[in-house]
Amino acid sequence: MQQAPTTFRVRGVAINKRRMQAGLSAPQLAALVGVTASYIRKLETGVRECMGPSSYIRLRAVLSATDDELLAPTEDPTTKKE
């Protein structure tokens, strides 16, 4: 059985895009998700890249977004960078 991740690595640009499409300010989104506006801004600008599961799930729901839209691509540890 696969365990849920302890953090989710997100794409800040995608969060910003979905927030703007929803017509929300950073403080409005923060209030809906239950985090601070500073936290949202840090995610959008890449200062922070990871979110806890409960915050991420609320963010995804508020933005009506999918994991494919919001999550950063994961690197496959079996492939080597050239």
C-alpha positions as CSV (number, residue, x, y, z in Angstrom):
1,M,0.0,0.0,0.0
2,Q,1.4,3.4,-1.0
3,Q,1.7,6.0,1.7
4,A,0.6,9.6,1.0
5,P,3.5,12.0,0.6
6,T,4.4,14.2,3.6
7,T,4.8,17.2,1.4
8,F,3.8,18.2,-2.1
9,R,6.3,20.0,-4.4
10,V,4.2,22.6,-6.3
11,R,4.7,24.8,-9.3
12,G,4.3,28.4,-8.2
13,V,3.7,29.7,-11.7
14,A,0.7,27.3,-12.0
15,I,-0.7,28.5,-8.6
16,N,-0.4,32.1,-9.7
17,K,-2.1,31.3,-13.1
18,R,-5.0,29.5,-11.5
19,R,-5.4,32.2,-8.8
20,M,-5.6,34.9,-11.5
21,Q,-8.1,32.8,-13.6
22,A,-10.3,32.5,-10.5
23,G,-10.1,36.3,-10.0
24,L,-8.7,36.0,-6.5
25,S,-6.1,38.1,-4.8
26,A,-3.3,36.4,-2.8
27,P,-5.0,37.4,0.5
28,Q,-8.4,36.1,-0.7
29,L,-6.9,32.7,-1.8
30,A,-5.0,32.5,1.5
31,A,-8.2,33.0,3.5
32,L,-10.0,30.3,1.6
33,V,-7.1,27.9,2.0
34,G,-6.4,28.7,5.6
35,V,-2.8,30.0,5.2
36,T,-1.3,33.5,5.1
37,A,-1.0,35.7,2.0
38,S,2.7,35.7,2.6
39,Y,2.8,31.9,2.3
40,I,0.8,32.1,-1.0
41,R,3.2,34.8,-2.4
42,K,6.2,32.7,-1.4
43,L,4.8,29.6,-3.2
44,E,4.0,31.7,-6.3
45,T,7.5,33.2,-6.5
46,G,9.4,30.0,-5.7
47,V,10.7,31.0,-2.3
48,R,8.8,28.0,-1.0
49,E,8.2,24.9,-3.1
50,C,6.6,22.4,-0.8
51,M,3.2,22.3,0.9
52,G,1.8,20.0,3.6
53,P,-0.9,17.6,2.5
54,S,-3.9,19.4,4.2
55,S,-2.9,22.9,2.8
56,Y,-2.2,21.4,-0.7
57,I,-5.6,19.6,-0.8
58,R,-7.5,22.8,0.2
59,L,-5.5,24.8,-2.3
60,R,-6.2,22.3,-5.1
61,A,-10.0,22.3,-4.2
62,V,-10.3,26.1,-4.0
63,L,-8.6,26.5,-7.4
64,S,-10.5,23.6,-9.0
65,A,-7.1,22.4,-10.2
66,T,-5.6,19.0,-10.8
67,D,-2.4,17.5,-9.5
68,D,-1.0,17.6,-13.1
69,E,-1.5,21.4,-13.1
70,L,-0.1,22.2,-9.7
71,L,2.5,19.6,-8.9
72,A,6.1,20.1,-10.0
73,P,7.4,17.2,-12.1
74,T,9.3,14.7,-10.1
75,E,12.7,13.6,-11.3
76,D,13.2,9.9,-11.9
77,P,16.2,8.8,-9.8
78,T,16.9,6.0,-12.2
79,T,17.7,8.5,-15.1
80,K,21.1,10.3,-15.1
81,K,21.5,13.9,-16.2
82,E,23.9,14.4,-19.0
